[in-house]
Amino acid sequence: MSRECCDPDEPVARAPLDACCGPTPTGGREHEEVPPWWRDRALALPAASGLLWVTGLVMEYTGLGTRAPVVFALGLVAGGWTFVPGAITRLLTATGRARLGVGLLMTIAAIGAVLLGHLGEATALAFLFSIAETLEERAMDRARQGLRALLSLIPETARVSRTTGEQVIPAADVRARDVLIVGAGERVATDGVVASGRSWVDVSAITGESIPVEVGPGDAVPAGSVNGSGALHLQATADGRDNSLTTIVHLVEQAHANKGERARMADRIARPLVPLVLIAAVVIAAFGVLAGEPGLWIERALVVLVAASPCALAIAVPVTVVSAIGSASKFGVVIKSGAAFEQLGTIRRVAFDKTGTLTRNRPKVVATRTEGGHTEADVLELAAALEAVSGHPLAVAITEASPRRATARAAEVQEHPGHGLSGLVDGRRVRVGSPRWIDPRALTADANELAGQGMSVIVVETDRCVAGIIGIRDELRPEARDAIAALTAQGVATVMLTGDNVRTAEAIAGQAGIEEVHAEQLPAAKADYVRRSLERAPTAMIGDGINDAPALASATVGIAMGVTGSAAAVESADVAFTGTDLRLIPDALAHARRGRVIMTGNIALALAIIVVLFPLALFGVLGLAAVVLVHEAAEVVVILNGLRAARSTRRLRPPLTADAVAYSSDRAEAVAR
């Protein structure tokens, strides 16, 4: 094979692509398009070989047979030039089993056919093998092209703010901490954080999320995003050549290095076959010499040499894996290895973290109860006046919910660790804190009701009288219920593992449709549950925090929420989402299962070809030309079948629920205001 320089057992962690298997992109824009077949120079020699072979056959048929050998010889040289030099070089320079490859088998068969006077058959072998190998190269290149095309999302240039004014520089020259100026409709050159301005950002090409994301000061924006109508100033957090988009491409291009179970199985079968085929050919030829018919049996030995060569078997898995992993990256799923891809297709149980995975990790005021003639606006304003000095997530939720948070002023604010805050607001003594510190009194039943719904309850007291209570909850992601329903429809069980309290965990799980809940779980307990679950079924763990890292590493497949996840979670995971849409999970599982089916079919077809052709070649039923034709046709079928794995399965994604649509509308109205 043209890529047989790649040792199947050799770890490939030194570059995005193995040096012997293809070019390594060194920059954000250094990738080549696969040309149309009629302009592909790699097809020139195989095409010339085929044309010369057909011409020779025509000359023999029309009575010009004396000139046909010259034409056949030229065709043989043209086709053989694509694989013979490499096979001989490898034989002379490599060591051990690495010396023996399919190209060597074909070289021996072609030379033997010439010595036996079958020049036409030798030319047919050279043509068909060279064209099949070239088509394989194109298939692998096309599979990678879709992935590398992600790099075209990075613009050629970027506008940066300098002390001397705006400057336009190559995007590759952007450095961390540069301030980028991104106008309406422009692409973002590298990862950054909004320094000033507000806008919508379209990240669909990177994360697969169709709904644009609202961004403002402090929000992260990934490379390749398209800015909406507002102007943004971004402080770059990564260099132009080393951002989240280039990292995705780097990870996926290395995916074929760590081969999956089926890839290893194909290697285990294919590698011993090469020396075994050579031994079988020698034995058959020796039998012919002893039987007194050396010409007949040497010819059959050469036919067997071709019939039993594992060409199709060697490519049965790699084309499928590269195609499927590259396709997955386009809809926001980065699969780090071939092994992870195959394991993803076996998953029958998914364990979810709660905070930041099933929920938005953005607490929000969802309920307010009042007492003593106070209005909801009064209660929120009093609480917001004190909470304005706190950076606690619940404090942020209260200040954002208060409609008049800028009018009230607080003085003498004191923090009571583990309890809450106290201070003076417009001359009134106000306390804000948990029910354990401030008795809700007449609102105790309401506080218990809100707590039962999974809310954190904050009591607001003014001048020693309860003014009201506030219910705050980290809301479920709008697509979570759809994702859980899709997993259930696929026969995949779901479970929640969270460190939160039982009430909150059960409330969120109920909304999402998850029946099995394990609350108040420490990181070690999560990992222990995952290990026990593996005894019953292949289990995936999905999370985003440092505390999820042990469970992610313990699972059959660890899945990290790549955009919001911690570095430890992403590093421990086998799969990372570039977005936060949970519906990617059933999509990814269906995609991987389909890929496994295609790989299994390819391996079965490749083995069947060898099993069927071997006896037919041994007993002379098929000649050299017929065996070569069948063998290389099978290889083309395997390649085309493997490329089917690139087809996206996002069509399985259900529509957004009414809650999700409402959430999208709320965000649009917020930006409009």
Residue, then its C-alpha position, 0 to 999 in steps of 0.5 A: m500500500s502507498r501508506e504501508c510505511c506506517d507501522p500499525d504498532e508504532p505510536v504516532a504522537r509526534a505530529p498531527l500527521d505521521a510523517c510517512c503518511g502525509p503532510t503535516p500542517t504547520g500553520g492555520r492556513e497551510h492545507e491543500e484542497v483535493p483537486p478534481w479527479w481530472r486535474d489530479r496529477a497523482l492519477a496521471l500514471p495510473a491513467a496512462s497505465g490503464l490507457l496503454w493496457v487497453t491499447g495493447l489489448v486492442m492491438e492484440y485483437t486487431g492483429l497488431g500483436t507484434r507491437a503490443p508487447v512494447v505498449f504493455a511494457l510502457g503500461l507496466v512501467a507507468g503503473g509500477w512506478t507508483f508502488v515498486p520503488g517504494a516497496i523495494t526501498r522499504l525492503l532494503t531499509a526497514t527492519g523485521r516484519a516492517r519489510l514485508g508489505v502488500g506492495l512487495l507482493m504485487t511487485i513479486a507477482a508482476i515480475g513473475a508474470v513478466l518472466l513467465g511471458h504474461l506481460g499483459e497480465a502484469t500490466a493489468l496488475a500494475f494498472l489496477f493496483s496503482i489506480a486502487e492505491t491512488l483512489e485510496e490516497r484521494a479518499m484519505d485526503r478527502a476525509r481529512q479535507g473536511l476537517r482541515a477546511l475548518l481552518s478556512l474559518i480563520p480570516e486571512t487578516a485581523r484588525v488590531s488596536r495599537t498605540t498608533g491606531e488601528q493596524v491590519i496584520p496577518a491573522a497568524d501574527v496575532r499574539a495573546r493580549d492583542v486587542l482585536i477590533v471585530g466589525a459587524g459580519e467579520r470573523v474572529a481571528t483567534d480566541g478572545v474575551v470581549a473587552s468592550g461592546r455587545s453583539w450576537v456571535d454566530v458560532s454554528a460553524i465551530t460548535g454546531e449550535s444554530i442559535p447565535v450567542e449573546v456576548g458582552p464584556g468578559d464573555a469568551v469568543p472562539a476563533g472562527s466565530v462570525n460577529g453580528s451587528g455590533a462592534l466588538h473589541l476582543q482581548a486575544t487569549a491565544d496566538g493566531r496559530d495556536n487557538s481552539l480551532t487549530t487545536i481541534v484540527h490537531l487533535v482530530e488529525q492525531a485520532h488515527a494514531n490511537k487505533g480502535e479495537r477493529a483497527r487493531m484487529a485488522d492489523r493483527i490479521a493483515r500483518p501476519l498475512v503478508p509473510l504467510v502469503l509469501i510462504a504459501a506461494v513458495v510452497i506452491a511453486a516448490f510443489g510444482v517443481l517436485a510434481g514436474e510442472p513448474g511452469l503451471w504451479i509457479e504461475r498459480a503461486l503468483v496468482v495466489l500471491v495476489a489473491a491472498s494479499p490483504c489490500a482491502l483489509a489494511i484499509a478497511v478501518p482507517v478510511t472509515v475512522v478518519s471520515a467519521i471523526g472528521s465529520a463529527s468535528k464539523f458538528g461540534v464533537v471532537i473525538k481524540s482517538g480511533a479507540a474512543f470513536e469505536q468505544l463511543g459506539t458501544i455506550r449503553r449508559v450515560a452519566f451526567d454531571k449537573t452543574g454546567t452540564l445539564t444546567r446553564n451554570r448561571p443561577k437565575v431568580v425564578a420565584t419571589r414571595t412577599e409579606g407585609g405589603h412589600t412588592e416583588a420589586d421592593v424585595l428584589e431591590l432591597a436584596a440587590a442593594l446589599e448583594a451589589v458588593s458581593g461576587h457570589p453567583l447567587a448575588v449576581a442573579i439577584t442584582e440582575a433580576s432587580p428592576r431598580r437595582a441602581t436606585a437603592r444605596a446600601a451602607e455599613v454592609q457586612e458579610h456574615p460567612g455562611h449566613g448572608l449580608s446585613g447593612l443599611v438601605d435608605g435608612r432601613r436595617v436589612r438582612v439577606g441570607s439563608p433560612r438557617w440564619i433568618d427565620p422565614r416565619a409566615l413564609t416558611a411553607d413557601a420556602n419549603e415549597l421552593a426548596g422542594q423545587g430545587m431552588s436556593v432560598i434567600v430570605v429578605e428581612t427589613d427592620r426585623c420583619v420578613a419582607g419576602i423570600i427569593g427562589i434562585r435556581d441554576e436552570l436546566r438547559p433548554e435542550a436537556r429534556d430533548a437530549i435525554a428523550a433521544l437517548t432513551a429512544q436509542g435504548v441508552a440509560t441515563v443517570m445524574l451524578t452531582g455534588d448538590n443536595v438531594r432536593t435540588a438534584e431530584a428536581i433538576a433530574g425530574q425536569a430533564g427526565i432522568e430517573e436515576v439520581h445520585a446526589e451529594q457525590l464527592p469526586a471519588a464517589k462519582a468515579d466509583y459509581v462509574r467503575r461499578s456501572l462499567e460492570r453492567a454496561p459500557t458507560a460514558m460520563i459527561g461533565d465540565g468541572i475539575n471534580d468530574a475529571p476522575a469519573l471522566a477518566s474512569a468511564t468507557v468514554g469520558i465526554a467534556m463540555g469543551v467550551t465551558g469545561s475546565a482544562a482538567a476535564v478536557e484533558s481527562a476526556d476522550v471526547a470534547f464538545t466545542g459547544t454546549d448543546l446536549r443534543l450532540i450526545p445522542d447525535a454522537l452516539a448514533h454517528a459512532r454506532r453507524g461507523r462501527v457497523i461500516m467498519t465491521g462490514n468492511i472487515a468482513l468483505a475484505l476477509a471474504i474476498i481472500v477466503v473466496l479467491f484463494p482456492l479459486a486461484l490455487f486450482g486455476v479457476l481464475g487467472l492473474a488478470a481476473v484475480v487482480l480485477v476482483h481484488e482491486a474492485a473490492e478495495v474500491v468498494v471498501i474505500l467507498n463504503g468507508l467514506r459513507a461514515a462521513r455522512s452526518t447524523r445530525r438529522l436525528r436531532p429533534p426540534l427545540t422544545a417550547d422552553a428552548v424557543a422561549y429561552s432564545s426569545d428572551r435572549a433576543e429581547a435582552v439584547a434588543r433592550 
